[in-house]
Amino acid sequence: MKKKMKVLGIETSCDETSVAILEASASSVRVLHHETATQIPVHALYGGVVPEIAARLHVAETVALLDRALGKDKQADKFDAIAVTQGPGLATALRVGIEAARTLALVTKKPIIGVNHLEGHLASAWLIPENRKNWKFPILALLVSGGHSELVLMKDFCSYKILGRTRDDAAGEAFDKTAKLMGLGYPGGPIISKLAETGNPEAFKFPRPMIHDPSLDFSFSGLKTAVRQTWEKLPKSKQSQKKVQADLCASIQQAITDVLVAKTIRAAEKYKPTAICIVGGVSANKHLQQCMRSQIRTQLKGVKMLKPSKGFYTDNAAMIAAAGAWHLLKGEKHDWRKMGPKPELDL
């Protein structure tokens, strides 16, 4: 990798609009500017993300955030290159960020790189100084978000092997859908986590799908079905009781956590990483962090646990700029004239 460069990051893959500028080299990174505008209050009215609404909101927010990051005259001297989320994500939402990035590349003549959103999540942990001290490959990453549950072996910067992935619902999707079923609101993960604090995780015996399956794949649709069946059997008087809701949330959270931790530890025992990195929106779950840290300490001697810090768990442009820097510093770049959204992009 070459000397330091300033990278402008743009993220519009789902319901977060974000712009960042960071200075990065092979061993260091400094966030110079970072802002994220969330659409959650709007989409909460519908119980989930509405793609067309998300795209329209991204347009105004992207312009506003770029104005604040670069100034009204879009000062080109503030960055050396552009990194933008190219996929996966909502096609219409992705296009907003990509068109903004393409326009800036045309006007400024600066290099541009289309970033895989999943790789961005992997890079979110690299933003933390303490993590970079222990950033020695291979690193095993558990990527858990609303749309993805994957175990990824990071062999080097920009070099990955998918060890396992969800066959149906992702962990975050399971949180959101079970919360919606119980009428708790959106997004479901933080709500369930909060209610679970006062609940009994053994109150309801939910399945741990595929926990004993020899593969490293995940499946959470069966858990979602079990929660629905349990909920529908409860009398209305029980459904409205805070204690019952807390017990349900704690039991759901424990079932998801048990599967994620068991599969991650099994993968680590097989592939011998120096560290385990948990990233994505679900990785902000404190119970998951505690259980993972406990199992690593008891079963994986010398292995470090790396995670993002507050502000970098969910979708953000700093992680996109960081992942973009990994490629840009290796001399890679894309042709802005041919760049378009890739909603189904994979690692």
ZITABEL-V17204 format. One record per pair of residues at least 4 apart in sequence whose ideal C-beta (glycine too) atoms are under 6 Angstrom apart, sorted by sequence separation. I is the first residue (numbers start at 1). GAP is how many residues later the second one is. If there is no record, write none. Layout:
# ZITABEL-V17204
I;GAP, I;GAP
This chain:
# ZITABEL-V17204
39;4, 40;4, 46;4, 58;4, 61;4, 66;4, 70;4, 71;4, 89;4, 94;4, 95;4, 104;4, 155;4, 166;4, 169;4, 173;4, 188;4, 192;4, 234;4, 253;4, 257;4, 267;4, 279;4, 295;4, 296;4, 308;4, 312;4, 324;4, 325;4, 12;5, 24;5, 49;5, 67;5, 70;5, 89;5, 115;5, 143;5, 144;5, 169;5, 179;5, 234;5, 268;5, 278;5, 308;5, 327;5, 334;5, 43;6, 125;6, 154;6, 185;6, 238;6, 11;7, 22;7, 23;7, 105;7, 143;7, 184;7, 296;7, 70;8, 152;8, 153;8, 268;8, 10;9, 22;9, 142;9, 143;9, 179;9, 210;9, 296;9, 22;10, 152;10, 153;10, 209;10, 9;11, 21;11, 101;11, 141;11, 176;11, 21;12, 85;12, 151;12, 176;12, 179;12, 293;12, 8;13, 84;13, 140;13, 141;13, 151;13, 175;13, 179;13, 209;13, 20;14, 84;14, 175;14, 209;14, 7;15, 138;15, 139;15, 150;15, 207;15, 19;16, 207;16, 6;17, 84;17, 138;17, 149;17, 172;17, 175;17, 206;17, 18;18, 39;18, 137;18, 4;19, 82;19, 122;19, 137;19, 207;19, 16;20, 17;20, 206;20, 4;21, 149;21, 16;22, 82;22, 121;22, 148;22, 149;22, 82;23, 147;23, 15;24, 37;24, 283;24, 1;25, 146;26, 204;26, 144;27, 145;27, 146;27, 15;28, 82;28, 86;28, 89;28, 81;29, 88;29, 275;29, 276;29, 277;29, 278;29, 284;29, 35;30, 81;30, 82;30, 83;30, 85;30, 257;30, 261;30, 265;30, 283;30, 257;31, 261;31, 275;31, 76;32, 83;32, 85;32, 223;32, 268;32, 281;32, 281;33, 15;34, 62;34, 253;34, 257;34, 261;34, 265;34, 58;35, 33;36, 55;37, 59;37, 55;38, 58;38, 62;38, 15;39, 51;39, 54;39, 17;41, 51;41, 55;41, 17;44, 203;44, 17;45, 206;45, 12;46, 19;46, 174;46, 178;46, 19;47, 177;47, 181;47, 199;47, 200;47, 204;47, 208;47, 216;47, 21;48, 198;48, 199;48, 203;48, 211;48, 174;49, 178;49, 201;49, 206;49, 19;50, 167;50, 174;50, 181;50, 195;50, 199;50, 200;50, 201;50, 208;50, 168;51, 169;51, 195;51, 199;51, 208;51, 211;51, 216;51, 164;52, 166;52, 167;52, 169;52, 163;53, 164;53, 168;53, 196;53, 201;53, 195;54, 196;54, 169;55, 192;57, 196;57, 21;58, 192;61, 151;65, 149;69, 8;71, 13;72, 6;73, 6;74, 7;74, 8;74, 9;74, 10;74, 11;74, 178;74, 5;75, 14;75, 5;76, 7;76, 13;76, 14;76, 12;81, 13;81, 12;84, 12;85, 171;85, 10;87, 10;90, 10;91, 193;92, 29;98, 13;104, 163;104, 172;109, 172;110, 171;111, 151;116, 153;118, 142;122, 140;127, 140;128, 47;133, 140;133, 139;134, 138;135, 145;135, 139;136, 140;136, 141;136, 142;136, 143;136, 144;136, 145;136, 143;137, 145;137, 48;138, 136;138, 139;138, 144;138, 47;139, 144;139, 134;141, 44;142, 125;152, 125;154, 124;155, 121;158, 121;159, 158;168, 157;169, 158;169, 134;170, 131;175, 125;181, 128;181, 125;183, 124;184, 127;185, 160;187, 124;188, 127;191, 124;195, 127;195, 123;196, 126;196, 120;199, 123;199, 120;200, 123;200, 120;203, 119;204, 115;205, 115;208, 115;209, 113;211, 113;214, 113;215, 113;220, 114;220, 113;221, 111;222, 112;222, 112;224, 114;225, 116;229, 118;229, 105;231, 102;234, 85;235, 83;237, 102;237, 83;238, 83;241, 98;241, 98;243, 95;246, 81;247, 94;247, 91;250, 91;252, 87;254, 87;255, 88;255, 86;256, 87;256, 88;256, 88;257, 87;258, 36;280, 34;284, 31;287, 20;297, 18;298, 19;298, 20;298, 16;299, 18;299, 22;299, 20;301, 24;301, 11;304, 11;306, 10;307, 9;308, 11;309, 9;311, 9;312, 7;314, 7;317, 7;318, 2;327, 1;328
